[in-house]
Amino acid sequence: MCDVTIRVMTIDDYDQIYDLWIHTPGMGLNNLDDSRDGIARYLKRNPTTCFAALQGGKIVGVILSGHDGRRGYIHHTAVAVQARRKGIAAGLVSHAMEALKREGIHKVALVAFERNLEGNAFWESQGFSVREDLVYRNKNISELIRMDT
Ligand SMILES: CC(C)(COP(=O)(O)OP(=O)(O)OC[C@H]1O[C@@H](n2cnc3c(N)ncnc32)[C@H](O)[C@@H]1OP(=O)(O)O)[C@@H](O)C(=O)NCCC(=O)NCCS
C-alpha cells in the first residue's frame, strides 16, 4: 500500500470510477443511482465519507459510504484486479469507518451478493458479520435498469 494514496472522492473522479465499477465483475449497478447525476447527489449528501485510492495518479480503488443520521452504509467497494491483495480495500474501509465515526455514526451495514465469495471473505476479514436473524427487503419507487457486472 506504500505507493497508494487514499483521498476523499469528488464528482471529478466519476468517469474513472464508473469505468472501474463497470469492469469489475460482481457489481450491482443501475442506470439511475450510478449515473453521474446519481453519484453527484450521493456525494452532495455524503461529502466527507466516500474515498478513492490512487496509484501513479490513476484511481485503482473506491468506496462509497454515507449515513441517514443513524446508520452508516457502504456501497460499491471495488479495487482494480492488478491492485488487489495489497490492503487497498482495507485502507478504504478504514477511512470510511473513521469518517462515519466523525459524523457520530456507531454502526455500519452493507449488502453483498451471497454468491460473491471473495467479497464476503473480504467483509468477514474486516469484521462485518452476517446477521442471520434479519431478512433484507426493499421496494423500488422508480423503474430501474439493473446492470449486474
Ligand atoms: C473485495 C475487494 C474489494 C478486496 O480488495 P483488496 O484491495 O484486494 O482487499 P485487501 O487487500 O484489502 O484484503 C484484505 C483482506 O481481505 C481478505 N480478502 C481479500 N480478497 C480476498 C479474496 N479474494 N479471497 C479471500 N479473502 C480475501 C483477506 O483476508 C485480505 O487480507 P490478506 O491479503 O492479508 O489475506 C476486491 O477483491 C474487489 O474489488 N472485488 C470485486 C468487487 C467486490 O466484490 N466488492 C465487494 C463486495 S460488495
PDBQT file of the ligand as one rigid body, heavy atoms in Angstrom, charges set to zero:
ROOT
HETATM    1  C1  LIG A 201     -13.308  -7.410  -2.413  1.00  0.00    +0.000 C 
HETATM    2  C2  LIG A 201     -12.211  -6.448  -2.875  1.00  0.00    +0.000 C 
HETATM    3  C3  LIG A 201     -12.749  -5.005  -2.787  1.00  0.00    +0.000 C 
HETATM    4  C4  LIG A 201     -10.983  -6.617  -1.957  1.00  0.00    +0.000 C 
HETATM    5  O1  LIG A 201      -9.998  -5.670  -2.350  1.00  0.00    +0.000 OA
HETATM    6  P1  LIG A 201      -8.444  -5.849  -1.953  1.00  0.00    +0.000 P 
HETATM    7  O2  LIG A 201      -7.820  -4.499  -2.023  1.00  0.00    +0.000 OA
HETATM    8  O3  LIG A 201      -7.850  -6.916  -2.758  1.00  0.00    +0.000 OA
HETATM    9  O4  LIG A 201      -8.578  -6.335  -0.429  1.00  0.00    +0.000 OA
HETATM   10  P2  LIG A 201      -7.422  -6.248   0.687  1.00  0.00    +0.000 P 
HETATM   11  O5  LIG A 201      -6.100  -6.428   0.044  1.00  0.00    +0.000 OA
HETATM   12  O6  LIG A 201      -7.620  -5.003   1.478  1.00  0.00    +0.000 OA
HETATM   13  O7  LIG A 201      -7.781  -7.528   1.549  1.00  0.00    +0.000 OA
HETATM   14  C5  LIG A 201      -7.852  -7.510   2.963  1.00  0.00    +0.000 C 
HETATM   15  C6  LIG A 201      -8.185  -8.914   3.437  1.00  0.00    +0.000 C 
HETATM   16  O8  LIG A 201      -9.451  -9.317   2.914  1.00  0.00    +0.000 OA
HETATM   17  C7  LIG A 201      -9.441 -10.727   2.637  1.00  0.00    +0.000 C 
HETATM   18  N1  LIG A 201      -9.581 -10.932   1.190  1.00  0.00    +0.000 N 
HETATM   19  C8  LIG A 201      -9.466 -10.009   0.201  1.00  0.00    +0.000 A 
HETATM   20  N2  LIG A 201      -9.671 -10.560  -1.007  1.00  0.00    +0.000 NA
HETATM   21  C9  LIG A 201      -9.913 -11.874  -0.776  1.00  0.00    +0.000 A 
HETATM   22  C10 LIG A 201     -10.165 -12.979  -1.633  1.00  0.00    +0.000 A 
HETATM   23  N3  LIG A 201     -10.220 -12.821  -2.974  1.00  0.00    +0.000 N 
HETATM   24  N4  LIG A 201     -10.345 -14.191  -1.073  1.00  0.00    +0.000 NA
HETATM   25  C11 LIG A 201     -10.292 -14.365   0.279  1.00  0.00    +0.000 A 
HETATM   26  N5  LIG A 201     -10.028 -13.351   1.144  1.00  0.00    +0.000 NA
HETATM   27  C12 LIG A 201      -9.846 -12.114   0.615  1.00  0.00    +0.000 A 
HETATM   28  C13 LIG A 201      -8.091 -11.229   3.116  1.00  0.00    +0.000 C 
HETATM   29  O9  LIG A 201      -8.204 -11.578   4.478  1.00  0.00    +0.000 OA
HETATM   30  C14 LIG A 201      -7.232  -9.976   2.959  1.00  0.00    +0.000 C 
HETATM   31  O10 LIG A 201      -6.071  -9.982   3.771  1.00  0.00    +0.000 OA
HETATM   32  P3  LIG A 201      -4.739 -10.750   3.240  1.00  0.00    +0.000 P 
HETATM   33  O11 LIG A 201      -4.492 -10.277   1.837  1.00  0.00    +0.000 OA
HETATM   34  O12 LIG A 201      -3.705 -10.303   4.236  1.00  0.00    +0.000 OA
HETATM   35  O13 LIG A 201      -5.064 -12.222   3.282  1.00  0.00    +0.000 OA
HETATM   36  C15 LIG A 201     -11.771  -6.764  -4.335  1.00  0.00    +0.000 C 
HETATM   37  O14 LIG A 201     -11.487  -8.143  -4.461  1.00  0.00    +0.000 OA
HETATM   38  C16 LIG A 201     -12.835  -6.412  -5.368  1.00  0.00    +0.000 C 
HETATM   39  O15 LIG A 201     -12.865  -5.287  -5.892  1.00  0.00    +0.000 OA
HETATM   40  N6  LIG A 201     -13.710  -7.378  -5.677  1.00  0.00    +0.000 N 
HETATM   41  C17 LIG A 201     -14.796  -7.149  -6.641  1.00  0.00    +0.000 C 
HETATM   42  C18 LIG A 201     -15.862  -6.214  -6.103  1.00  0.00    +0.000 C 
HETATM   43  C19 LIG A 201     -16.441  -6.706  -4.794  1.00  0.00    +0.000 C 
HETATM   44  O16 LIG A 201     -16.670  -7.892  -4.624  1.00  0.00    +0.000 OA
HETATM   45  N7  LIG A 201     -16.683  -5.751  -3.860  1.00  0.00    +0.000 N 
HETATM   46  C20 LIG A 201     -17.140  -6.062  -2.517  1.00  0.00    +0.000 C 
HETATM   47  C21 LIG A 201     -18.450  -6.689  -2.443  1.00  0.00    +0.000 C 
HETATM   48  S1  LIG A 201     -19.772  -5.577  -2.231  1.00  0.00    +0.000 SA
ENDROOT
TORSDOF 0
